[in-house]
Amino acid sequence: MRTWPALEVTFGNPRLVDAVQAALLDYNVAAVDETSADTWRLFFNTTGDRAQAELGLRREFPKMEIAEL
């Protein structure tokens, strides 16, 4: 069974949704699961892609909760 490196991001502020959507265009996101209105799971093809996205998102959105899955 294939597994996918993923991040779970929780916005904490619904106004961030559009900005995060735009930021994700800079990363190799394979899929997005909107688990709730303010929490998404972002799936990547490689752990390197996930690490690059995590670093960039943490820089751009320091108050957003981000967890590796």
Sequence and secondary structure as in RCSB ss.txt:
>XXXX:A:sequence
MRTWPALEVTFGNPRLVDAVQAALLDYNVAAVDETSADTWRLFFNTTGDRAQAELGLRREFPKMEIAEL
>XXXX:A:secstr
     EEEEE SSGGGHHHHHHHHTTS EEEEEEEETTEEEEEESSHHHHHHHHHHHHHH TTSEEEE 
